[in-house]
Amino acid sequence: MKREVIKIPAKTFLCPDSNRIEIAKCLEVNGCRLGSRCATLPYLNLIAFDREYKGISPSMAGTGPMQIYLKATVDYTIDPYERVWAAFGTSTHGKLSIHSYTRNVLSEEPLSDEEMKGIPDCLETEEGTDDEYIISDYKNFGSYKVAKCLGISIIKTDKPILDEEGNPVLLKSGKNKGAVKTKQETEVIIDPNNAELDAEKLQINRYRIFFEYYGFGISDMRLQVMVRDGGTYIAKSRGIDKNMYIIPIPFLDDKKVLSYYYNLDYEVKQAFQGNYRKCNAWESWDNRRCNGYCEISDQCKQLLGWG
């Protein structure tokens, strides 16, 4: 199926003084309008351009059709400071893909079927087998997102402080004099049934369908998540005590997966024909994505008349 190729029109960088410069101009030698660059040229070249839109891909799961459409059709601005973690993720993928075709590993291998194209991160053989394979996808998340992916909930309770004989210790002064002295204890509960992995499940299962189309027997799927703020107080307070996690991905029904991407493709095509809809609560992260995490939110608000 031939698809229309549309150049993603990222046009300007946001400078530290809140003014803008055309990306092409900035990337010229001596092109900085401030005379002192906010970042190195290699970094700015890395973040300057998004992929061309060539149709729906597995990694678009959880992205609203309006966001996909607008990123393909309107000029927008890139803030170099907001792309640090995206650049880190891109660099990490590049380093890991060096090891492709070694020891029964496929890495960053372009795949396609009748419906779409995709580039899975890693396929390797299951330990002790020659014909069963594991799909792994690398993610670079903050601890808040990791906790959601793991299904972590935090329960804080106040428990009485006891003396050596097991009796409650009482406060001796203050407005609560005579009350039982307490200390707060935190319990971390991990329940995979509460894990928020809808987009990741769709993406990795779509890769599975690719590989099975080519005859690979998939025995397992997982995320390998690197925690951006791992080791910090805030990460530990969220129950995240490691810098990397392996998170299993369950098998979904093929029809459910293919139906999702079919509908997303249809809605994006509708947007190109002028039939728009605002991102739903899941796609917009209950509107958090619209307020600081979407580079075309201003254009979306103007076009749809909201906000």
C-alpha positions in Angstrom: 0.0 0.0 0.0 1.6 3.3 -1.1 1.5 6.0 1.5 1.8 9.7 1.1 5.1 11.0 2.6 4.8 14.4 4.4 7.8 16.3 5.7 7.4 17.0 9.4 7.6 20.8 9.5 9.6 21.6 12.7 10.6 25.1 11.8 12.2 26.9 14.7 14.2 26.5 17.9 13.1 28.3 21.1 16.1 30.3 22.3 17.0 30.8 26.0 15.6 34.4 25.7 12.2 33.0 24.6 12.7 34.3 21.0 12.9 31.9 18.0 15.3 31.2 15.3 14.9 29.1 12.1 16.4 25.7 12.7 18.4 25.8 9.4 19.8 29.2 10.4 20.7 28.1 13.9 22.6 25.0 12.6 24.9 27.1 10.4 28.4 27.7 11.7 28.2 31.0 13.5 24.5 30.9 13.1 23.5 31.5 16.8 21.5 34.7 17.1 22.7 35.2 20.7 26.4 34.7 19.9 26.7 31.9 22.4 25.1 28.6 21.8 22.7 27.0 24.3 24.0 23.6 23.4 26.6 22.0 21.1 26.0 21.7 17.4 26.0 17.8 17.5 23.2 17.9 20.1 21.2 20.5 18.2 21.5 18.5 15.0 20.3 15.4 16.9 17.1 17.0 18.1 16.4 19.2 15.2 14.2 17.0 13.1 11.5 14.5 13.7 10.9 11.5 11.4 8.9 12.1 8.3 5.3 10.9 8.5 4.9 7.8 6.4 1.8 6.4 7.9 0.9 4.9 11.3 3.7 3.0 13.1 3.5 0.8 16.3 5.2 3.5 18.4 2.2 5.8 17.8 0.0 3.8 20.2 -1.5 6.2 22.7 -1.0 9.2 20.5 -4.1 11.0 19.4 -4.8 11.3 15.6 -5.0 15.1 16.0 -1.4 15.2 17.4 -0.1 13.0 14.6 -1.9 15.1 11.9 -0.8 18.4 13.2 2.9 17.3 13.6 2.8 16.4 9.9 1.2 19.6 8.7 1.9 22.7 10.8 5.0 24.6 11.6 6.1 24.1 15.2 8.9 25.0 17.6 11.4 22.7 19.3 12.7 23.7 22.7 16.2 22.2 23.0 15.9 22.0 26.8 12.7 19.9 26.5 14.3 17.3 24.2 17.1 16.2 26.5 15.5 12.9 27.5 14.4 12.2 23.9 18.0 12.7 22.8 19.2 10.4 25.5 16.8 7.7 24.5 17.8 8.1 20.8 21.5 7.8 21.7 20.9 4.8 23.9 19.1 3.0 21.1 21.9 3.8 18.8 24.6 2.4 21.1 22.6 -0.8 21.8 21.9 -1.4 18.2 25.6 -1.8 17.6 25.2 -5.4 18.9 22.7 -6.5 16.2 23.4 -9.8 14.4 25.6 -10.9 17.3 24.8 -13.9 19.4 21.3 -14.4 17.9 20.3 -10.8 18.4 18.3 -8.6 16.0 18.4 -4.9 16.9 16.6 -2.0 15.2 15.6 -4.3 12.3 13.0 -2.6 9.9 10.0 -4.8 9.4 6.7 -4.5 7.5 3.6 -6.4 6.5 0.5 -5.5 4.5 -0.6 -2.9 7.0 2.4 -0.9 8.3 6.1 -0.6 9.0 7.9 -0.7 12.3 11.4 -0.9 13.9 11.5 -3.2 17.0 14.3 -2.5 19.4 15.5 -6.0 20.1 14.8 -9.7 19.4 16.9 -12.4 21.0 16.6 -16.1 21.6 15.1 -17.4 24.7 17.8 -18.9 27.0 18.4 -22.6 26.3 16.4 -22.6 23.0 17.1 -22.1 19.3 13.6 -21.4 18.1 11.9 -19.3 20.7 12.4 -15.6 20.9 12.0 -12.6 23.3 11.0 -9.2 22.1 12.4 -6.3 24.3 11.7 -2.7 23.9 13.9 0.0 25.5 12.2 2.8 27.4 13.6 5.8 29.2 11.0 6.9 31.8 10.8 9.0 34.9 10.1 7.3 38.2 6.4 8.5 38.1 5.8 6.7 34.8 7.8 3.6 36.0 5.7 3.3 39.1 2.6 3.4 37.0 4.0 0.8 34.7 4.7 -1.5 37.6 1.3 -1.0 39.3 2.8 0.5 42.4 0.7 2.1 45.1 2.0 3.8 48.3 0.2 3.4 51.6 1.3 5.6 54.4 0.1 4.9 58.0 0.8 6.5 61.3 1.8 3.8 63.9 2.2 4.4 67.6 5.7 4.5 69.1 6.2 2.0 71.9 8.6 2.1 74.8 10.8 -0.9 75.9 7.8 -2.4 77.8 5.5 -2.2 74.7 3.5 0.8 76.0 2.6 3.7 73.8 4.8 6.8 74.3 2.8 9.9 75.0 3.6 13.5 74.0 4.7 15.5 77.0 4.2 19.0 75.7 2.4 21.1 73.1 -1.3 21.3 72.2 -1.4 17.5 71.8 0.1 16.8 75.2 -1.0 13.3 76.3 -1.7 12.0 72.8 0.1 8.9 71.6 3.3 9.7 69.8 3.4 8.2 66.3 5.7 7.7 63.3 4.8 7.4 59.7 5.5 4.1 57.9 5.3 3.6 54.2 4.3 0.4 52.5 4.9 -0.2 48.8 2.4 -2.4 47.1 3.1 -3.8 43.6 0.1 -5.1 41.8 0.6 -6.0 38.1 -3.1 -5.9 37.7 -3.0 -2.1 38.2 -0.1 -1.5 35.8 -0.8 1.2 33.3 0.7 -0.2 30.1 -2.0 0.1 27.5 0.2 1.9 24.9 3.2 -0.3 25.5 1.1 -3.5 25.3 -0.2 -2.4 21.9 3.2 -1.4 20.6 5.0 -4.5 21.6 2.2 -6.9 20.5 2.3 -5.2 17.1 6.0 -6.0 16.9 5.1 -9.6 17.8 2.7 -9.8 14.9 5.4 -8.6 12.6 7.9 -11.2 13.8 5.3 -14.0 13.7 4.5 -13.0 10.2 8.1 -13.8 9.3 8.0 -17.1 11.1 9.6 -16.3 14.5 8.1 -18.0 17.5 7.7 -15.4 20.2 7.8 -16.8 23.8 8.0 -13.6 25.8 7.8 -9.8 25.5 9.0 -7.2 27.9 10.1 -3.6 28.4 13.6 -2.8 29.6 13.1 0.5 31.4 15.8 2.9 32.4 14.8 5.3 35.2 15.7 8.8 34.4 15.7 10.0 38.0 16.7 6.7 39.5 18.5 6.8 42.9 16.9 10.1 43.9 14.7 10.8 46.9 11.6 11.4 44.8 12.1 8.1 43.0 12.5 6.1 46.2 9.4 7.8 47.7 7.5 6.4 44.7 8.7 2.9 45.4 11.3 2.9 42.7 14.6 1.6 44.2 16.4 0.5 41.1 17.8 2.3 38.1 16.4 -0.3 35.6 13.5 -2.6 35.5 12.4 -5.5 33.3 8.6 -5.3 32.9 6.7 -8.2 31.3 4.2 -7.5 28.5 1.2 -9.8 28.2 0.0 -11.3 24.9 -3.0 -9.5 23.5 -5.5 -10.8 21.0 -4.2 -10.1 17.4 -7.6 -8.8 16.4 -7.7 -6.2 19.2 -4.2 -5.0 18.3 -4.8 -4.7 14.6 -8.2 -3.1 15.1 -6.7 -0.4 17.3 -4.1 0.5 14.6 -6.7 0.3 11.8 -8.9 2.8 13.7 -6.0 5.1 14.4 -4.9 5.1 10.8 -8.5 5.8 9.7 -8.9 8.7 12.1 -5.6 10.3 11.0 -6.7 10.0 7.4 -10.0 11.7 8.5 -8.0 14.5 10.0 -6.2 15.1 6.7 -9.6 15.5 5.2 -10.6 18.1 7.8 -12.5 15.9 10.2 -10.9 16.5 13.5 -11.4 15.4 17.1 -9.6 16.5 20.3 -7.4 13.9 21.9 -9.4 11.8 24.5 -8.4 11.5 28.1 -6.1 8.5 27.6 -4.3 10.2 24.6 -4.0 13.5 26.4 -3.0 12.1 29.8 -6.1 13.7 31.3 -5.0 17.0 29.6 -1.5 17.0 31.2 0.0 16.3 27.8 -1.8 19.4 26.4 -0.4 21.6 29.1 3.4 21.4 28.7 4.2 18.1 26.9 2.9 18.6 23.4 4.8 20.8 20.9 1.7 21.6 18.8 -0.9 22.2 21.6 -1.2 25.9 20.7 -2.0 25.1 17.1 -4.5 22.4 18.3 -6.2 24.9 20.6 -6.5 27.5 17.8 -7.8 25.0 15.3 -10.4 23.3 17.6 -11.2 26.4 19.6 -10.5 25.1 23.1 -8.3 26.0 26.1 
